[in-house]
Amino acid sequence: VSKNPDVLDQFEQILFPVFTPVFTEDIAEFVPYVLQIIGFLLESRPCGITSIPDSYRALFQLILTPSFWDRSGNIPALSRLLQAYIEKAGETIVLEKLTIVLGVFQRLVSQSKIHDHEGFAILNSLIINLPSTCLNNYLKDIFIVIFTRLRKA
């Protein structure tokens, strides 16, 4: 899939209409699997060639909704998908919602020992893929979250 962008586009055109009812009708059993597939498709897109399609932009808003992160079974797939967004569209759509993305990191690290590693993976992805100046205003809060988590461990 990643070797041929045309094939990737065809997959997306076929699969996104099939995936939409899973989210709109809240079919909880399939959400983690659909998120994993979408994450794989987004990871397979070539870097820096074009911006991501509108279908991914619309989904980005949806995955930042707190109710999606309430279901423990969704968290690994959501984390992978969010990391793919950071890698492929970090300086565009992620920067627009950086505060919300950092809120996801904080929630995962401070509220769940089971999923705290997912929060750290998101933070790692932000540090690697965004210019350092983007995170400068948030460093104090990031370290407070990290050290609070370490103190409670």
C-alpha positions as CSV (number, residue, x, y, z in Angstrom):
1,V,0.0,0.0,0.0
2,S,2.7,2.5,1.0
3,K,4.7,1.9,-2.3
4,N,1.8,3.1,-4.5
5,P,-0.1,6.2,-3.5
6,D,-2.8,5.5,-6.1
7,V,-3.6,2.2,-4.4
8,L,-3.7,3.9,-1.0
9,D,-6.2,6.5,-2.4
10,Q,-8.4,3.7,-3.7
11,F,-8.4,1.9,-0.4
12,E,-9.4,5.1,1.4
13,Q,-12.2,5.8,-1.1
14,I,-13.6,2.3,-0.5
15,L,-13.1,2.0,3.2
16,F,-14.0,5.5,4.6
17,P,-17.7,5.2,3.6
18,V,-17.7,1.8,5.2
19,F,-16.1,3.1,8.4
20,T,-18.4,6.1,8.8
21,P,-21.4,4.2,10.3
22,V,-19.1,2.6,12.9
23,F,-18.5,6.1,14.3
24,T,-21.9,7.6,13.6
25,E,-23.9,4.7,15.0
26,D,-21.3,4.1,17.8
27,I,-20.7,0.4,17.1
28,A,-18.3,0.1,20.0
29,E,-17.1,-3.4,19.2
30,F,-15.6,-2.3,15.8
31,V,-14.2,1.1,16.7
32,P,-10.8,-0.1,17.9
33,Y,-10.3,-2.1,14.7
34,V,-11.4,0.7,12.4
35,L,-9.1,3.1,14.3
36,Q,-6.2,0.7,13.7
37,I,-6.9,0.4,10.0
38,I,-7.2,4.2,9.6
39,G,-4.0,4.6,11.6
40,F,-2.2,2.2,9.2
41,L,-3.6,4.0,6.2
42,L,-2.4,7.4,7.5
43,E,1.0,6.0,8.4
44,S,1.3,4.7,4.9
45,R,0.8,8.1,3.3
46,P,4.0,9.6,1.9
47,C,5.5,12.3,4.1
48,G,5.7,15.9,2.9
49,I,4.3,15.3,-0.6
50,T,0.7,16.5,-0.1
51,S,-1.5,17.5,2.8
52,I,-3.7,14.8,4.2
53,P,-7.2,14.4,2.7
54,D,-10.3,16.1,4.2
55,S,-11.6,12.7,5.4
56,Y,-8.7,12.5,7.8
57,R,-9.1,16.2,8.8
58,A,-12.7,15.5,9.8
59,L,-11.8,12.4,11.7
60,F,-9.1,14.3,13.7
61,Q,-11.8,16.4,15.3
62,L,-13.7,13.3,16.3
63,I,-10.8,11.4,17.9
64,L,-10.0,14.4,20.1
65,T,-13.5,14.0,21.7
66,P,-13.0,12.9,25.4
67,S,-15.8,10.3,25.1
68,F,-13.7,8.4,22.6
69,W,-10.9,8.1,25.1
70,D,-13.3,7.0,27.9
71,R,-13.4,3.4,26.5
72,S,-10.2,1.6,27.5
73,G,-10.3,-0.6,24.5
74,N,-10.0,2.4,22.1
75,I,-6.9,3.9,23.8
76,P,-4.1,1.9,22.1
77,A,-5.6,2.4,18.6
78,L,-6.4,6.1,19.3
79,S,-2.9,6.6,20.5
80,R,-1.4,5.1,17.4
81,L,-3.7,7.1,15.2
82,L,-2.9,10.3,17.0
83,Q,0.8,9.6,16.7
84,A,0.3,9.1,12.9
85,Y,-1.5,12.5,12.7
86,I,1.4,14.1,14.6
87,E,3.9,12.6,12.2
88,K,2.0,13.3,9.0
89,A,0.3,16.6,9.8
90,G,1.9,17.8,12.9
91,E,2.7,21.3,11.8
92,T,-0.7,21.9,10.3
93,I,-3.7,20.4,11.9
94,V,-2.1,19.2,15.2
95,L,-0.7,22.6,16.0
96,E,-4.2,24.0,15.7
97,K,-5.3,21.6,18.5
98,L,-2.0,21.3,20.4
99,T,-3.6,22.2,23.8
100,I,-6.2,19.4,23.3
101,V,-3.5,16.9,22.3
102,L,-1.5,17.8,25.4
103,G,-4.7,17.3,27.4
104,V,-4.9,13.8,26.0
105,F,-1.3,13.2,27.1
106,Q,-2.1,14.6,30.6
107,R,-5.2,12.5,31.0
108,L,-3.5,9.2,30.0
109,V,-0.4,9.8,32.2
110,S,-2.2,11.1,35.3
111,Q,-5.4,9.0,35.3
112,S,-4.3,5.6,34.1
113,K,-1.4,3.4,35.1
114,I,-2.6,1.0,32.5
115,H,-2.3,3.4,29.6
116,D,0.3,5.9,30.8
117,H,2.8,4.5,28.3
118,E,0.4,5.6,25.5
119,G,0.5,9.2,26.9
120,F,4.3,9.1,26.9
121,A,4.3,7.8,23.3
122,I,2.1,10.7,22.2
123,L,4.5,13.1,24.0
124,N,7.5,11.5,22.4
125,S,5.8,11.9,19.0
126,L,5.2,15.5,19.6
127,I,8.8,16.1,20.6
128,I,10.2,14.3,17.6
129,N,7.8,15.8,15.0
130,L,7.1,19.3,16.0
131,P,9.5,22.2,16.1
132,S,10.8,22.7,19.6
133,T,9.4,26.2,19.7
134,C,5.9,24.9,19.6
135,L,6.2,23.1,22.9
136,N,8.2,25.8,24.8
137,N,5.1,27.4,26.3
138,Y,3.9,24.0,27.6
139,L,7.2,22.6,29.0
140,K,6.5,23.6,32.6
141,D,3.1,21.9,32.5
142,I,4.5,18.8,30.8
143,F,7.1,18.4,33.4
144,I,4.6,18.9,36.2
145,V,2.5,16.0,34.7
146,I,5.5,13.8,34.4
147,F,6.9,14.4,37.9
148,T,3.5,14.1,39.5
149,R,3.1,10.7,37.8
150,L,6.5,9.6,39.0
151,R,5.8,10.7,42.5
152,K,2.6,8.6,42.5
153,A,4.2,5.5,41.0
